[in-house]
Amino acid sequence: MSIVTVQLGQCGNQIGHEVFNTICSDVRDTHGLCSKKENESYRDACKERFFCEEQSEVPVARAVLIDMEPKVITQTLSMAARSGYWKYDDGSHFCQKQGSGNNWANGYSVHGPRHKEAIMDLVQKEAEKCDRLGGFFTIMSMAGGTGSGLGAFVTQCLRDAFPTSFLLNHVIWPYSTGEVIVQNYNSVLTLSHLYKSADALLVHENDVVHKICAQLMNIKQISFRDINQVIAHQLGSVFQPAYTAEGGLCYSRNPLGDLMETLVPHPEFKMLGLRNIPQMPENSLAYSTFSWPGLIKHLRQMLIANAKMEEGIDWQVQPPRLGSSIPSSHSINKPLHFNTSIANLVILRGKDMHSIDLGSFRDPSLYTSWLNPKDAFHSWKTLRAFNKYEKSASLVSNSQFLLKPLDNIVGKAWNMFASKAYIHQYTKFSIEEEDFLDSFTALEQVISSYTSL
């Protein structure tokens, strides 16, 4: 089944471009450290997901590009075409001359309704090119105006127009030090609206990715392009084909559906986090060897200690001993800093898979008491290596990983709201104080639900 990517705003378009670049270079990587037959079926499955072939034989990305300013879209289209390996469809983008000025209300209440028909026509055309539409993958930032405000509006339109298709929002969490003075307002409004429309939100935090660039990739002057490439690598490690069943004979045909079924057992819990190991500069790969037990041990400890990368993991954090408390007081007896999960998915790519033991991820003490651990953990595998890494492991987790950042953003936004700071910028585009209060209430409920795990 095919995935239509919807790139929204400057951030969404730049990351979308890097995602297609990563996928394309991975597919072109002929060795893949596996048999020729395996490599071909992998390539076919990937192309069906993300590209449609045209007469020119250059794969065309299944994507719609949307921004309220033309500059980034023009750059993105031309960079893709210049690569010679893939391109965007010339007619699948929409842009205007005037941006949203980092104002969520402007994107949501003005640009959204004004351009709804044109944008949804493009999406419809792209969807009709798919033999089987698996769903939509939207990419956006929470801090600005177009990605966040227009992104929330378009997500609602997608849900209305395609009620049975899967809808996954990829959301970029802003730097905690702040890029935009009203970013906490924009974030609260975006998250609360997406929570109503999307099946799940897959979140990357700018602060975390910045640290990965500095500490793991050894980049001295970190640019947005560096950050976007790390994000794209992590996304590719999840969305490239893998076998969802033990000893599977064909790759998953419905990647978004399989992801939702595995990780979102309840509509109250939709926040997904992503970790991928190892991550290092390309020139270090030749001098590094990894074992599956080592990778899995690190990944599990990253999960329970809520570490975002393999450096600086707190190895002291351990799961609570089961039987030490009655289930209803599960959260009271939890060790400090322990990250409780609802569901986890581990994706392994590379050779020598037969010896892998994932039993440590099936430990009932990692999970909330109301879900059977057998239903809470899944693994996908493929012998095909990913992006030059001989062995790599990814973890997609529905857990308490975002509680602290979410609490921070809601707290900062509430403090500004209590003193009525900048509210007039939103009310002039008909987002009233009641809309803010509804958003705060919705997110307080999300925080409360995840806290009580």
N, C-alpha and C positions, 0 to 999 in steps of 0.2 A: 504493500500500500504506500501511497505517496504522501509526503508532508509538504504543505505549502507554508513557506516562511514569510512572515509579514514584518518588515523592518521599519521601525518607527523612530523618527527624529535623528539627530546627528549621531548619538550613541548607538542606536539600533542599527543604523545603516553601516556604520563603521565595523561593528562587531559582526553583523551578518556577512559582510564581505570577507572578513577573516575566517569565519566558519566555513564558507564555501571554498575558500582557498585551502584550508587545512584538509577538508574532506577530499578535495580534488588531488592534492599532492599525496595524500595517503593512498588513494586509489591508483595513482600513477606509479607509485613505488612498487616496481615489478617483483622484487624479491618476496616481501611479506613474510619471509621465513616459513613458507608452507608450500604445499604442492601446487602445480600449475592449475589443476582442476579447482582446488579450494580457492585459489586467488581469483579465478574467473567467476565463480558463483558469488564471491564476496563483492567483486566489482559490479556484477549485474544487479545484485540486491541494493547496493549503494546508489547506483544510477537511477533505479526505479524510485527510490525514496526522494532523492534531492534534485534530479536533473531530468529534462526531457530532451531527447535527441532531435536535432533538426537536420535539414538537408546538408547544411554546412559541415555536419559531423562534429562541430564544437558543442559540447554539452551546454544546455541552457538551464540556468538555475530556476527552480520552481519558487519564485519569490515575487513579492510586491514591495516596492520601495516607496515610503511615504515620508515627506518632510515639508515644512512650511517655508523653507528657504532652499534655493536651487543648488547652492555651492557643493554641499557634501554629496548629494545624489549625482551631480555631474562628475565629480571626482571618482566616486564609487563605480559608476558605469564604465568610465574610461579605463580605470585600473583593471577591472575584470576583463574587458575586451583586449587590453594590451597583453595580458598574460598569455593569450593564445590557447589556453587549455580549457577555459570555460568562459561564459559570459552571461549577462542578464538579458532578458527579452527587452528589445528596444521600447516596446509599448507598455511595459508593466510598472511604470513609476508615476508618482503624482507629486508635484511640488508647486509651491506658490512663491510669490516674491517677498512675503513678509512673515517673519517668525511669530512665535507665541510669547516672546519676551519673558521666558521663565515663569509664566503665569499659568498654572494648571487650569484655572477657570476659562482663560482665553482659548486654550486647546480644546477643552471639553465642551464648553457652552457655545463657542463662536465657530471656530474652525471645523469642529466635528459635524454639527448639523448642516453647516453651509456646504461642505464638500462630501457629505455622506454618500450621495448617489454615485459620484465619480469614483470614489475610493472603492465602494462595494462592487461596482461594475468590474473594476480591475481584478478584485479578489475572485469574483464569480468566473471571469474568463480563465483565470489561472486554475481554479478548481475544476473547470470543465475539461482542461487538458489532461487531467489525471484519469487513468483507467479505473483506479479505485482510490478514492480520497480517504486517507487515514486520519487527517485532522490538520490543525493549524499550530504553528510554532511562532509566537510573536516575540520580538526582541525590542526592549525599550529601557530607558533610564527612568528612575523615580524622581530625580531632582529637578529637571527642567520643566518646560511647558508643553512642547509638542509630543515628545516621547511619552510623558506621563499623562497629561490631560487628554490629548487626542488619542493616545494609546488606550486609555481606559474607555473612551467612547467607542473606538473601533472594536475593542474586545467585546463590548456589549452588543454591537451590531453583528459580529461574527456569531455570537451565541444565538441571537434571534434568527439569523439567516440560515445557520447550519446547526440546528438544535441537537442532532445526533452525532455530530463530529466531535472528536476530542480536541481540546483547546488547552495548550500549555503556554503559559506566559513566562518568558525568561526576563528577569528583572535585575537591573544593576542598582545595587544599594549605594547611596552616595558616601563620599568620604565623611567621616564623623567631624572633621575639622571644618567642613563646609565648603561647597563650591558656589552655592547660591544662598542668599540670605533667607529666602522663604522655602528652602529645600525640605524642611520638616513638615510644613503644611502640604507641599506637593506630594510628599511621600505618604503621609497619612491618607490623603484623599485618593491617591492612586491605589494603595494597598486595599483600602476598604472596598473600592469599586471592583477591583480585579477579583477580590475574594468572592464576590457575588456571581461573577460571570465565568471565570476560568475553572477548569477541572483541577489545575494545580499551578503553583508558582515555583519556578526554579530560580533560586536567588544566588547571585554572586556579589560579594561585598568588595568594593573598591579597595578598602584598607587592606584586606587579606591578600588580594591579588597583587597589590603593590609590594607587600612583604615578600611574596613568592618571587617576584621579579628581582628584588634586592638581595634576598638571602639565598635562594636556590638557583636562580638563573644568573646571579652575579652581574646584573646590569647596573652600571654606575649612574647614567643619566636616563631615568625611566620616562618613556613617552607613553601617550595613550595607545599608540600602536603596539608597544611591548605588552601592555596590560591586556589589550584586546586579543593578542595572539595566545596568551596563556589561557584566557577564557575560552577561546575557540578550540584550543587543544583539549581542554577538559570536556567541552560539549561534544566534540568529535568522538572522544573516548566512550561516550554513552550512546550516541546516535548512530555510529557506524554499525554494520550488521553484526549480530552475535546469535548463537543458538540459545533459545530460552529453555529448552528441555534437555535433560541428560541424554547424551548420545543422539542429539537431534540431527536429522538428515537435511533439513533445509532451514535457512535463516528466518528469523521472526518476520512475518509478513505485515505485522501491525505494530510498529515500534511504539507509537504514542499510546495505543490501547493497552499494550502489554505493560508499559511503564505505569499507567494509572491503576491498572488492576493490581499490580504488585505493590504499589506504594501508597495509594490513597483509599484506605478501607472505609473512611468516614468523611462526609463533606465538611465537618468542622475542622479537619486537619489537612491543610493543603500546602504547607510550606516544605519545599524540598531543598536540601543542600547537597553540594557535590564536592567530593575530594578525589584527587587522582595522584597516584604515585607510581614510579618515581618521576620527578621533574628536575631537569638539569639542562645546562647548555649543551647544544648538539655536539660540540667538540669534546665534551667529557664522556659521551656515550661509549666510545670505543674502549675506554679504560675502566669501565664499570661493569660489574656482574651482579646479578640479583637472583635471590632464591625465592621461590614461592612462599615457603614458611616465613621468611623474613618480611616479605611484603605484606603478608596477611596479618602477621603479628602487629606490624606498625599501623596498618589500616584499622584494625580493631581497637587499638589503644587511642588512635585519633578520634574514633567514634565515641568511645565512652568518656574520654577526657575533653571532648569538644575541641580538639586541636585542629587547626585549619590546614596545617602542612606538617611534613614529617620531621621538621626541625623543632626542637623545643617542646616536645610532647611531655606532659606530666605523667610519668609512669607510676606515680603513687596512687592515682585514682583507680579504684577497683569497683566492680558492681556490688550492690548490696547482697548479703547472704540471704538466699530464699529461706523462708521458714523462721527468720528472726523477727518477723512481724506479721500481723494479720493483713491481708491484702488491702483492706480499705485505708490503712495508714501507710501504704506503700511509699508515698512521697515524704512522709515525716521521717521515716527511718533511712532515707537515702543518704549516702555519703555526700558531703559538700562537693560541688562541681561535677557530679556524675550526670551524664547526659542520657536521659531515658528516651528510648525509641518507640515509635509506633510500628514502623516497617523499614527494612533495609534491603537494598539490592546491591550485590557485588558483581562487577563485570570484569572478567579476566581475559586478557589477550596475550597470546604467545605460546611458546612450546612447552613440552614436558608437563602437560596438564594432569595426566593420569594420577600423579602422586599427591594432588592437592587435598588438604583436609580443611573444610570450612566449618567444622563443628563448633568452633569458638564463637561463631556468629549466631549459632542456634541456641545459645545459652538463654533460658527463660528470664534470667535476672536482668538482661539488657532491655527487656520490653515491658510495656505497660501491662498491667495484670488482666485487662479485659480482652486481650487478643491472644489466640493460640499461637505460640512461637512458631509452629509449623507453617502458619499462614503469614507470619510476620517477616520471614527471611526467604529471599530467592537469590539464585546466582545464574548469570548468563556467561557463556564461555565461547571462545573461538581460538583455534590454533593460529589464525592469521594475526601477525604482529601489527601494532598500530604505530604509525608515524615514526618509524625508525627505532622504537623501543622494543628490544627483544622480548621483554616481559613487562606488562603494565597492568595495574589494578585500579579500578574506579569504584567508588562507593557513592550511591545516591541514597540519601537518608531522609526519612520523615521523622524528625526528632525535635528536641528542645533547643537545637543549635542557634536559633535566631531570637530566643527569648530576650537576651540582654540588649542586642541592638534594637529590637522592636520596642522594648520598654523605654530605651533612651530616646528614640525618635518621637514616640508618643508623648513622653514627658516634656521634651523640649518644645514640641508643637503646642502642648497644652499651656505651658508657661507663657508663650507668646500670645496665645488665644485669650488667656485670662486677662492680659493687659490690652487686648484689642489691637495688637500690633499688626499692621499691614492688611487688616481684614477688608478695608475699603477697596483694595486692589482686586479682591475676589467678588465683593458684592456688586461692583459695577458691571461684572459679567454674569450677574444673577446666580452666584453661589452664595447662599445666605448663611447666617450663623447656625441655623438649624441643620444645614447640610454638614457643617463641621462637626456639630454635636453627634449627628448620626454616625459619622465616620469614626469619631473617638469611641463611641459606644461599641461599634462593630469590632474595632481592634482590641478594646479592653476584653471583649469576649474571647477573642483569639488568644490573647495573653493568658487569660484565666484558664482556658481549656488546656493549653500546653503546660502551664504551671502544675496543673493537677494530675499530670500523668504519673 
